[in-house]
Amino acid sequence: MKRVQYHSYGGPETMKLEDFQLRTPGKGEVAVKVKFTAINPIDWKVRDGYLKMMTGKTFPRAMGGDFSGTVISVGAGVTRFKPGDAVFGMAQIRDAGALGEAVVAPETFLAKKPEAISFEDAACLATPGVTAWNGLVDKAGLKADQRVFINGCTGAVGESAVQIARMLGASVSGSCSAGAMQRALDLGLQPVFDYGKTDLSTIKDRFDVVYDTAATMTVATGFNLLRKGGVFLDINPTPAKFLRSLLSRRLKPIVCSPRADILDGLASAAAQGKLRLPIGEVVPLNDAIQLVTVLERGRRLPGKGLVAMT
């Protein structure tokens, strides 16, 4: 089988499409034949060495986190899946490997794909959906009738957060680029601000939850938009922000932390038509390196970039 790998941390030039031998799934793990892989910024951040204290110095390392596919085999103790099941989810950061023809992932990082959604749509859900859920549900405890402001509301995490917030009964406002304003309105946001023209610190409304899914908002601006008792969810955690969060209940740094119950919740929402991310481009595995490279260099797609394995 083939997958995208790299033999040292670094830029796009380190990626190669190479043969590999899929390992046997261990206890609590599932081997999956991949159908589609969704590209996320974390893919190249890991390759750049951004998390090398976690990922270590063993090479070659594989690329790719989010995927959909069909179960090949399961390891000891796995009870939620069996060979032949259609699934979606993510690989562990330290292993990765979704950008290839097969991958091994923890059972708890997977959910069954609802029949009502395609493998393409399912591949898009994991990282954006889990990150949105971690913030809104786990950290903010969002309730019906609360007000949410989402900075970057038409990015993948932003759109997931919009849809999850509305599913929970909250009203949602947000900011995006001028070109994405109509998309935001279609998602049900009101009002929507063009962040190219609006100084977000001047907005007069106040919110129970402010979620910076674009990683462009200062903590001061986020705090300024909060009602008393509100929380600012920061998708760009740093050691300094984690330390600050110990002193302020208003600041909640967010790290994508998948769990089986979250992924099952995303599956249920997608099956009910309440959660879906647009797809911008689909390429074959032979063109995966090129797609990752152009996205890393700033190319914008009108939705998720996907790699098809078949």
C-alpha positions in Angstrom: 0.0 0.0 0.0 1.0 3.6 -0.4 0.8 6.7 1.9 2.4 10.1 2.2 5.4 10.1 4.5 8.4 12.2 5.5 11.8 11.3 6.8 12.6 14.5 8.7 10.7 17.4 10.1 10.5 20.3 7.6 8.6 21.9 4.8 6.5 20.5 1.8 9.7 19.2 0.1 10.0 16.5 2.8 6.8 14.7 1.7 7.0 11.6 -0.4 4.4 9.1 -1.6 5.9 5.8 -0.6 5.1 2.1 -0.1 4.4 1.0 3.5 3.3 -2.1 5.4 0.2 -1.6 7.5 0.8 -2.7 11.1 -1.5 -5.0 12.9 -3.9 -3.1 15.1 -3.1 -3.5 18.8 -5.4 -3.6 21.8 -8.2 -1.1 21.4 -7.2 -0.3 17.8 -8.9 -0.6 14.4 -7.4 -1.0 11.0 -9.4 0.9 8.3 -9.2 0.9 4.5 -9.4 4.6 3.7 -11.8 6.0 1.1 -11.3 9.7 1.7 -8.9 11.9 3.7 -9.6 15.5 4.6 -6.7 17.9 4.9 -6.3 20.1 8.0 -3.7 22.7 8.9 -2.5 20.4 11.8 -1.3 18.0 9.2 1.5 20.3 8.0 2.1 21.8 11.5 3.0 18.3 12.7 5.2 17.7 9.7 7.0 21.0 10.4 7.9 19.8 13.9 5.4 22.0 15.7 4.5 19.1 18.1 7.7 17.1 18.0 7.9 16.9 21.7 4.8 14.7 21.3 5.5 13.0 18.0 9.2 12.2 18.7 12.2 11.5 16.4 11.3 8.2 14.8 11.0 8.3 11.0 9.6 7.8 8.5 6.4 9.5 9.8 3.1 9.5 8.0 0.8 12.4 7.1 -2.9 12.8 7.6 -5.5 12.8 10.4 -9.1 12.8 9.3 -10.6 10.1 7.2 -13.5 7.8 6.3 -13.4 4.2 5.2 -14.2 0.6 5.9 -12.9 -1.5 8.8 -10.4 -4.2 7.8 -9.7 -5.7 11.2 -9.9 -4.9 14.9 -7.5 -5.4 17.8 -8.1 -7.1 21.1 -10.9 -5.6 23.2 -12.6 -3.7 20.4 -16.3 -3.9 20.8 -17.8 -1.0 18.9 -16.7 -2.1 15.4 -16.2 -5.2 13.2 -14.7 -5.8 9.8 -16.9 -4.3 7.0 -18.2 -1.4 9.1 -18.3 2.0 7.4 -16.6 4.5 9.8 -15.1 8.0 10.0 -12.8 9.6 12.5 -9.2 10.5 13.0 -5.8 9.0 13.6 -3.7 9.8 16.7 -1.3 12.7 16.1 1.7 10.7 17.1 0.9 8.0 14.5 -1.1 9.9 11.8 -1.2 8.0 8.5 -4.7 8.8 7.2 -3.1 10.2 4.0 -2.8 6.8 2.6 -4.6 3.7 1.5 -5.1 2.3 5.0 -4.6 3.5 8.6 -4.7 2.2 12.2 -6.6 4.4 14.7 -7.9 4.0 18.3 -11.4 2.7 18.6 -12.4 5.8 20.6 -11.3 8.0 17.7 -13.9 6.5 15.4 -17.7 6.5 14.8 -19.9 4.5 12.5 -20.7 6.4 9.3 -24.5 7.0 9.1 -26.0 5.6 5.9 -27.5 9.0 5.2 -24.2 10.7 4.6 -21.5 10.0 2.0 -17.9 8.9 2.7 -16.8 12.3 1.3 -18.9 14.3 3.8 -18.0 11.9 6.7 -14.3 12.4 6.1 -14.7 16.2 6.8 -16.2 15.9 10.2 -13.7 14.8 12.8 -11.1 17.5 13.6 -13.4 20.5 12.9 -16.4 18.9 14.6 -14.5 17.7 17.7 -12.7 21.0 18.1 -16.0 22.9 17.9 -17.6 20.4 20.4 -14.6 20.6 22.8 -15.1 24.4 23.0 -18.8 24.9 23.0 -19.9 21.8 25.0 -16.9 20.7 27.0 -15.5 24.1 28.0 -18.4 26.6 27.7 -21.3 24.3 28.6 -23.4 26.1 26.0 -27.1 26.2 26.7 -30.2 27.0 24.7 -31.0 30.7 24.3 -27.4 31.8 25.0 -25.6 34.1 22.5 -22.4 33.0 20.7 -20.0 35.0 18.6 -17.7 33.0 16.3 -14.7 34.7 14.7 -13.9 32.9 11.4 -17.5 31.5 11.1 -17.0 30.1 7.6 -13.8 28.2 8.2 -14.2 24.4 8.9 -14.1 24.7 12.7 -16.1 27.9 12.5 -18.9 26.3 10.4 -18.9 23.3 12.7 -19.2 25.6 15.7 -22.1 27.6 14.1 -24.1 24.4 13.3 -23.4 22.8 16.7 -24.3 26.1 18.6 -27.6 26.4 16.6 -28.3 22.7 17.2 -28.1 23.4 20.9 -30.5 26.3 20.7 -28.1 29.2 20.9 -28.3 32.3 18.7 -25.1 32.9 16.7 -23.3 36.0 15.4 -19.9 36.1 13.8 -17.3 37.4 11.5 -15.8 36.3 8.2 -14.4 37.7 4.9 -16.5 39.8 2.6 -16.6 37.0 0.1 -18.0 34.6 2.7 -20.8 36.9 4.0 -23.5 35.2 2.0 -22.4 31.8 3.2 -22.6 33.0 6.8 -26.0 34.3 6.3 -27.1 31.1 4.8 -25.9 29.3 7.9 -28.2 31.4 10.0 -25.8 33.9 11.5 -27.2 37.3 12.4 -25.6 39.7 12.4 -22.4 39.0 10.4 -19.4 41.3 10.4 -16.8 41.7 7.7 -13.5 41.3 9.6 -11.7 43.2 6.8 -13.7 46.3 7.5 -14.8 46.0 11.1 -12.7 46.5 14.2 -14.2 43.7 16.3 -13.3 45.5 19.5 -15.9 48.2 18.6 -18.9 45.7 18.4 -21.5 46.8 20.9 -23.2 43.5 21.4 -22.1 41.2 24.3 -22.1 37.4 24.2 -22.1 34.4 26.6 -19.5 32.6 24.4 -16.9 34.1 22.0 -15.1 31.4 20.0 -12.0 32.5 18.0 -11.9 29.8 15.4 -9.7 31.9 13.1 -6.9 32.3 15.7 -6.8 36.0 14.9 -8.5 37.6 17.9 -6.6 39.0 20.8 -7.6 37.9 24.3 -8.4 41.5 25.2 -10.9 41.8 22.3 -12.5 38.4 23.2 -12.9 39.5 26.8 -14.4 42.8 25.6 -17.2 41.0 23.8 -18.2 38.9 26.8 -21.2 39.3 29.0 -20.7 38.9 32.7 -19.9 35.2 33.3 -19.1 34.6 29.7 -16.1 32.6 28.3 -13.6 33.2 25.5 -12.6 30.1 23.6 -9.1 30.4 22.1 -8.2 27.9 19.3 -4.6 29.1 19.4 -3.3 27.9 22.8 0.1 28.8 24.0 1.9 28.1 27.3 1.3 31.7 28.3 -2.5 31.4 27.6 -2.7 28.2 29.6 -1.1 29.9 32.5 -3.4 32.9 32.2 -6.4 30.5 32.0 -5.5 29.3 35.5 -6.1 32.8 36.8 -9.1 33.7 34.7 -12.2 31.5 34.3 -13.1 33.6 31.2 -10.2 32.2 29.1 -10.5 28.6 27.8 -7.7 27.5 25.5 -8.9 24.7 23.2 -7.0 21.6 22.1 -8.7 19.1 19.9 -9.5 16.1 22.2 -11.5 13.4 20.5 -13.8 11.0 22.4 -16.2 8.3 21.2 -19.2 10.2 22.6 -18.3 13.3 20.7 -17.8 11.4 17.4 -21.0 9.6 17.9 -22.7 13.0 18.5 -21.2 14.4 15.3 -22.5 11.3 13.4 -26.0 11.8 14.8 -26.0 15.5 13.9 -24.8 14.7 10.4 -27.4 12.0 9.9 -30.1 14.5 10.9 -28.9 17.1 8.4 -27.7 19.4 11.2 -24.0 19.2 10.5 -22.3 19.3 7.1 -19.1 21.0 5.8 -18.7 22.0 2.2 -16.2 20.3 0.0 -13.9 22.5 -2.1 -11.8 20.1 -4.1 -11.1 16.3 -4.4 -7.9 14.9 -5.8 -6.4 11.4 -6.1 -3.6 10.2 -3.8 -1.0 10.9 -6.5 -1.9 14.6 -6.2 -2.1 14.7 -2.4 1.3 16.3 -1.9 0.5 19.1 -4.3 -2.8 19.8 -2.6 -1.2 19.9 0.9 1.5 22.2 -0.5 -0.8 24.8 -2.0 -3.1 24.8 1.0 -0.1 25.3 3.3 1.0 28.2 1.1 -2.3 30.0 1.5 -4.6 28.8 -1.3 -8.2 29.2 -0.3 -10.8 26.6 -1.2 -14.6 27.1 -1.0 -14.7 24.1 1.4 -12.6 21.2 2.6 -9.7 19.7 0.5 -10.1 15.9 0.1 -7.9 13.1 -1.1 -9.7 10.1 -2.7 -8.0 6.7 -2.3 -10.0 4.9 -4.9 
